[in-house]
Amino acid sequence: MTTIDMNSLLLQMRTMAARAHGLDPATAVTGPANAGFSTLLKNAVDQVNQTQMQANELATAFETGASDADIAEVMLAMQKASLSFQAVTQVRNKLVAAYQEIMNMQV
């Protein structure tokens, strides 16, 4: 069974996203110094949503026969959207498991 270190995965995803947007990965990965957990989670979900919307727009452009739509670009965008959604789903699953564990603790 393969275990995935979620922190490492998220760090790698943030680094790749920073590089894709032309930002310096060293400063983009750390984020704001005083950002709370809810802010970071909301930003991650918003970023996944934006990635999925861009992939859908590219797919629609390709389906309608737009001359600038490349199949390789469409497939890459769809894979990025799928991967980011899977990562956020895994984070959510870990959060739910942690919440359930805390709720089952005896005080």
C-alpha positions in Angstrom: 0.0 0.0 0.0 1.4 3.4 -1.0 1.1 6.2 1.6 1.0 9.8 0.4 2.5 12.5 2.5 -0.2 15.2 2.0 2.1 18.1 3.1 4.7 17.0 0.6 2.1 16.7 -2.2 0.6 20.1 -1.5 4.1 21.7 -1.4 4.9 20.1 -4.8 1.6 21.3 -6.2 2.1 24.8 -5.0 5.7 24.9 -6.4 4.4 23.7 -9.8 1.6 26.1 -9.8 4.0 29.0 -9.0 6.3 27.9 -11.8 3.3 27.7 -14.2 2.2 31.2 -13.3 5.8 32.5 -13.7 6.2 33.2 -10.0 9.2 32.5 -7.8 8.4 29.2 -6.1 10.4 30.0 -3.0 8.2 33.0 -2.1 4.9 31.6 -3.6 5.0 28.4 -1.6 5.3 30.0 1.9 2.2 32.3 1.3 1.2 35.1 3.6 2.8 34.8 7.0 -0.5 35.4 8.9 -2.9 33.4 6.7 -5.2 31.2 8.7 -6.2 27.7 7.9 -9.6 28.6 6.6 -8.1 31.2 4.3 -5.6 28.7 2.9 -8.3 26.1 2.4 -10.6 28.6 0.7 -7.8 29.6 -1.6 -7.0 26.0 -2.5 -10.7 25.3 -3.3 -10.9 28.5 -5.4 -7.8 27.5 -7.3 -9.1 24.1 -8.0 -12.4 25.7 -9.2 -10.5 28.1 -11.5 -8.4 25.2 -12.9 -11.5 23.2 -13.7 -13.2 26.2 -15.3 -10.2 26.9 -17.5 -10.1 23.2 -18.6 -13.8 23.3 -19.4 -13.3 26.5 -21.5 -10.5 24.9 -23.4 -12.5 21.8 -24.0 -15.5 23.8 -25.2 -13.3 25.8 -27.6 -11.8 22.6 -29.0 -15.2 21.0 -29.4 -16.6 24.0 -31.3 -13.6 24.0 -33.6 -11.7 27.1 -32.5 -8.5 27.4 -34.5 -6.4 28.2 -31.5 -7.5 25.1 -29.5 -4.8 22.4 -29.4 -5.8 18.9 -28.3 -2.6 18.5 -26.3 -3.3 21.7 -24.4 -6.9 20.6 -23.7 -5.8 17.2 -22.5 -3.1 18.7 -20.2 -5.6 21.2 -18.7 -8.1 18.4 -18.1 -5.4 16.3 -16.3 -4.3 19.2 -14.2 -8.0 19.8 -13.2 -8.5 16.2 -12.4 -5.3 15.9 -10.3 -6.0 19.1 -8.4 -9.5 17.9 -7.6 -8.2 14.5 -6.4 -5.7 16.2 -4.2 -8.3 18.5 -2.6 -10.6 15.5 -2.1 -7.8 13.6 -0.3 -7.2 16.6 2.0 -10.9 16.8 2.7 -11.0 13.1 3.5 -8.1 13.6 6.0 -9.8 16.5 7.6 -13.1 14.5 8.0 -11.1 11.6 9.5 -9.3 13.9 11.9 -12.6 15.6 12.9 -14.2 12.2 13.6 -11.2 11.1 15.6 -11.4 14.2 17.7 -15.1 13.8 18.3 -14.6 10.2 19.5 -12.1 11.3 22.1 -13.1 11.1 25.7 -12.6 14.1 27.8 
